[in-house]
Amino acid sequence: MKKTTIILFFLMFSTLAYSQFRGRETWVFSAGINVLDNSAFQDPLKGTEKWSFNNPFTFGAEYRFDEDFTISPMLSFNSIDEVYEDGAHGGRGIIEGGTYVSFDVNAKFYFDEYIAENENLDAFVGLGAGYYNVADESNGSGNVALGLRYWFSPQWGLRIQSLAKFAFDNDKVYANNNFIHSLEVLYRL
């Protein structure tokens, strides 16, 4: 519980601190769908087996406080049908899952201007922290994000993003390492 309190305090403090910056003030709001990869104990480069697409909603906001940097809180929902529990965690095999809720705050660096000039396309990488709950288990995470935004007009766009969540406590059955891949509609103020 102490880790959870520290993580939530960090997320709240970082969001409030970054909101004090005054640069190119641009807010972007997003809503979309996500696919959750909860292969937890596997190497993600070897493939995935546990995809979830049940109640897959993602909502977020993004504030640009610098020419190349933004801060972005995101809320994601999904459900996990089942989880494979390996021998290191009791060896019970496949067990039932539950509702997945995740709150993340990520700082993003937009690097597209350093590669090619294209006003409609934005490429980014991100780092951050998150907190998530799955089937009555909670965990914190360190996050790494990679994605693209495409602007159809000055206000409307589309974002595709992959967010890797590396759990702080790897002894959890459900709330362990996972990926959230999302497709979102964007609205810029």
C-alpha positions as CSV (number, residue, x, y, z in Angstrom):
1,M,0.0,0.0,0.0
2,K,2.9,2.3,0.7
3,K,4.2,1.9,-2.8
4,T,0.8,2.6,-4.2
5,T,0.5,5.9,-2.2
6,I,4.0,7.0,-3.3
7,I,3.2,6.2,-7.0
8,L,-0.1,8.1,-6.9
9,F,1.5,11.1,-5.2
10,F,4.3,11.1,-7.9
11,L,1.7,11.0,-10.7
12,M,-0.4,13.8,-9.2
13,F,2.6,16.0,-8.4
14,S,4.2,15.5,-11.9
15,T,0.9,16.4,-13.6
16,L,0.5,19.6,-11.5
17,A,4.1,20.6,-11.9
18,Y,4.1,20.3,-15.7
19,S,0.8,22.2,-15.9
20,Q,2.7,25.3,-14.6
21,F,4.8,25.5,-17.8
22,R,3.9,28.2,-20.3
23,G,5.1,27.6,-23.7
24,R,3.3,26.7,-26.9
25,E,0.0,26.0,-25.1
26,T,-1.7,23.2,-27.0
27,W,-4.1,20.8,-25.5
28,V,-5.0,17.5,-27.3
29,F,-7.8,15.3,-26.1
30,S,-8.2,11.7,-27.2
31,A,-10.7,8.8,-27.1
32,G,-10.3,5.4,-28.7
33,I,-10.0,1.7,-28.4
34,N,-7.1,-0.5,-27.2
35,V,-5.9,-4.1,-27.3
36,L,-4.3,-5.4,-24.2
37,D,-1.4,-7.9,-24.4
38,N,-1.1,-9.5,-21.0
39,S,1.5,-12.2,-21.7
40,A,3.1,-11.1,-18.5
41,F,5.8,-13.8,-18.0
42,Q,6.9,-14.1,-21.7
43,D,9.5,-12.3,-23.7
44,P,7.5,-9.8,-25.9
45,L,9.9,-10.3,-28.8
46,K,9.0,-14.0,-29.0
47,G,5.3,-13.4,-29.6
48,T,2.2,-13.0,-27.6
49,E,-0.6,-15.3,-26.6
50,K,-2.9,-13.4,-24.3
51,W,-4.7,-10.6,-26.3
52,S,-7.7,-8.9,-24.7
53,F,-10.3,-6.8,-26.5
54,N,-13.2,-6.6,-24.0
55,N,-14.6,-3.2,-23.2
56,P,-11.4,-1.7,-24.7
57,F,-11.7,2.1,-24.1
58,T,-8.9,4.6,-23.8
59,F,-9.3,8.3,-22.9
60,G,-6.5,10.9,-22.5
61,A,-5.2,14.4,-22.7
62,E,-1.9,15.9,-23.7
63,Y,-0.4,19.2,-22.9
64,R,2.5,20.6,-25.0
65,F,4.7,22.7,-22.7
66,D,7.7,22.9,-25.1
67,E,8.3,22.7,-28.8
68,D,9.3,19.0,-28.6
69,F,7.8,17.8,-25.2
70,T,4.4,17.0,-23.8
71,I,2.9,15.5,-20.7
72,S,0.1,13.1,-21.2
73,P,-2.3,11.4,-18.6
74,M,-4.2,8.4,-20.0
75,L,-7.0,6.2,-18.6
76,S,-7.5,2.7,-20.2
77,F,-10.1,0.0,-19.6
78,N,-10.2,-3.6,-20.7
79,S,-10.9,-7.1,-19.4
80,I,-8.7,-10.1,-19.2
81,D,-10.4,-13.4,-19.9
82,E,-7.7,-15.7,-18.4
83,V,-4.1,-15.7,-17.2
84,Y,-1.5,-18.4,-17.4
85,E,0.2,-18.8,-14.0
86,D,3.6,-20.4,-14.3
87,G,5.4,-22.7,-11.9
88,A,7.1,-19.7,-10.2
89,H,3.7,-18.5,-9.0
90,G,2.2,-21.8,-7.8
91,G,1.8,-23.5,-11.1
92,R,-2.0,-23.4,-11.2
93,G,-2.1,-23.2,-15.0
94,I,-4.8,-21.1,-16.6
95,I,-7.0,-19.1,-14.2
96,E,-9.8,-16.6,-14.7
97,G,-9.1,-12.9,-15.2
98,G,-11.0,-9.8,-14.5
99,T,-11.5,-6.1,-15.2
100,Y,-8.4,-4.1,-16.2
101,V,-8.1,-0.4,-15.3
102,S,-5.0,1.6,-15.9
103,F,-3.9,5.2,-15.2
104,D,-0.7,6.4,-16.8
105,V,1.2,9.7,-17.0
106,N,3.9,9.9,-19.7
107,A,6.3,12.6,-20.9
108,K,6.6,12.4,-24.7
109,F,9.4,13.6,-26.9
110,Y,8.4,14.4,-30.5
111,F,11.3,13.7,-32.8
112,D,9.7,13.8,-36.3
113,E,11.1,17.3,-37.2
114,Y,14.6,16.0,-36.8
115,I,14.0,13.3,-39.4
116,A,11.7,14.9,-42.0
117,E,9.5,18.0,-42.4
118,N,5.9,16.9,-42.4
119,E,3.3,19.1,-40.7
120,N,0.6,16.4,-40.6
121,L,2.7,13.6,-39.1
122,D,4.1,13.5,-35.5
123,A,6.3,10.7,-34.2
124,F,7.1,10.3,-30.5
125,V,8.7,8.2,-27.8
126,G,7.7,8.5,-24.2
127,L,8.6,7.6,-20.6
128,G,6.4,7.6,-17.6
129,A,4.8,5.8,-14.7
130,G,1.4,4.1,-14.2
131,Y,-0.9,2.4,-11.8
132,Y,-3.2,-0.4,-12.7
133,N,-5.7,-2.8,-11.2
134,V,-6.6,-6.2,-12.6
135,A,-9.0,-8.7,-10.8
136,D,-8.4,-7.2,-7.4
137,E,-4.6,-7.0,-7.8
138,S,-2.8,-3.6,-8.1
139,N,0.6,-2.7,-9.3
140,G,2.7,0.2,-10.4
141,S,4.7,0.4,-13.6
142,G,7.4,2.1,-15.4
143,N,6.2,2.9,-19.0
144,V,7.8,3.2,-22.4
145,A,5.7,4.5,-25.3
146,L,6.1,4.7,-29.1
147,G,3.6,6.1,-31.5
148,L,2.5,8.3,-34.4
149,R,-0.1,11.0,-34.8
150,Y,-1.6,12.1,-38.1
151,W,-3.5,15.3,-38.4
152,F,-6.3,15.4,-41.0
153,S,-7.1,19.0,-40.2
154,P,-5.9,21.6,-37.7
155,Q,-8.2,20.2,-35.0
156,W,-8.7,16.5,-35.9
157,G,-6.3,13.6,-36.0
158,L,-5.6,10.0,-35.4
159,R,-3.0,8.4,-33.1
160,I,-1.6,4.9,-33.0
161,Q,0.4,4.1,-29.9
162,S,2.1,1.1,-28.1
163,L,2.7,1.5,-24.4
164,A,4.8,-1.1,-22.6
165,K,4.1,-1.3,-18.8
166,F,6.9,-2.9,-16.8
167,A,5.6,-3.9,-13.4
168,F,7.3,-2.8,-10.2
169,D,6.2,-6.0,-8.4
170,N,6.7,-9.1,-10.7
171,D,5.2,-11.5,-8.2
172,K,1.6,-10.6,-9.1
173,V,-0.5,-13.0,-11.1
174,Y,-2.7,-10.6,-13.0
175,A,-1.2,-7.2,-12.6
176,N,2.1,-8.0,-14.2
177,N,4.0,-6.7,-17.3
178,N,1.7,-5.8,-20.2
179,F,1.3,-3.8,-23.4
180,I,-1.5,-1.5,-24.3
181,H,-1.8,-0.9,-28.1
182,S,-4.3,1.9,-28.9
183,L,-6.0,3.6,-31.8
184,E,-7.4,7.0,-30.8
185,V,-9.2,9.9,-32.4
186,L,-7.7,13.3,-31.4
187,Y,-9.1,16.8,-31.0
188,R,-6.7,19.7,-30.6
189,L,-7.7,23.0,-29.0
